[in-house]
Amino acid sequence: MGDASPGNRKMMMDMAVKVTPTFFLYRGGQRVHSLTGTSRGALARAILERLQPGETGREWQEPVVTADSDDDE
């Protein structure tokens, strides 16, 4: 599981990480969302959905995924 270093292994166990990659989103020091997997689109949507009005990034548009794309949605 994860990196072989004891510190990383303990952190993953403390945070209940079951698979990698796992992403945790925080606001004000509190975890507000977690997701797993390698979908760039899913990660971007999770972040954008949690941005507050006026925060940088809300203007981002998800790229159109085509059959030739390497994004694994």
C-alpha positions in Angstrom: 0.0 0.0 0.0 1.5 3.3 -1.0 5.1 4.3 -0.4 7.1 1.8 1.6 8.2 4.4 4.1 6.7 3.8 7.6 5.6 7.4 7.9 3.6 7.3 4.7 2.1 3.9 5.5 0.9 5.1 9.0 -0.5 8.3 7.5 -2.5 6.3 4.9 -3.8 4.0 7.6 -4.7 7.0 9.8 -6.6 8.6 7.0 -8.3 5.3 6.0 -6.9 5.3 2.5 -7.9 2.1 0.9 -6.8 2.7 -2.7 -4.4 5.0 -4.5 -4.7 7.5 -5.8 -7.1 9.0 -3.1 -7.7 12.7 -3.1 -9.0 14.6 0.0 -10.4 18.1 -0.4 -10.3 20.5 2.6 -11.9 23.8 3.4 -11.1 25.6 6.6 -9.1 22.7 7.9 -12.1 20.3 7.5 -12.3 17.5 5.0 -15.2 18.2 2.7 -14.8 15.6 0.1 -12.8 12.6 -1.0 -12.5 10.7 -4.2 -10.4 8.0 -5.7 -9.2 7.1 -9.2 -7.3 8.7 -12.0 -10.0 10.7 -13.8 -8.8 14.2 -14.3 -12.3 15.3 -15.1 -13.8 13.9 -11.9 -11.1 15.5 -9.8 -11.6 18.9 -11.6 -15.4 18.7 -11.2 -15.0 17.9 -7.5 -12.8 20.9 -7.0 -15.0 23.2 -9.1 -18.2 22.2 -7.3 -16.6 23.2 -4.0 -15.2 26.6 -5.0 -17.0 29.5 -3.5 -18.2 32.5 -5.6 -15.3 34.7 -6.5 -12.6 32.1 -5.9 -10.1 31.7 -8.7 -10.8 28.7 -11.0 -14.6 29.0 -11.4 -14.1 30.1 -15.0 -12.3 26.8 -15.9 -14.1 24.7 -18.6 -13.7 21.0 -18.8 -12.1 20.0 -22.2 -14.1 18.0 -24.6 -13.1 14.4 -24.5 -12.8 12.7 -27.8 -12.1 9.1 -28.8 -8.5 10.0 -29.5 -8.1 11.5 -26.0 -5.9 9.8 -23.4 -8.2 10.9 -20.5 -9.8 7.7 -19.0 -13.3 9.0 -18.1 
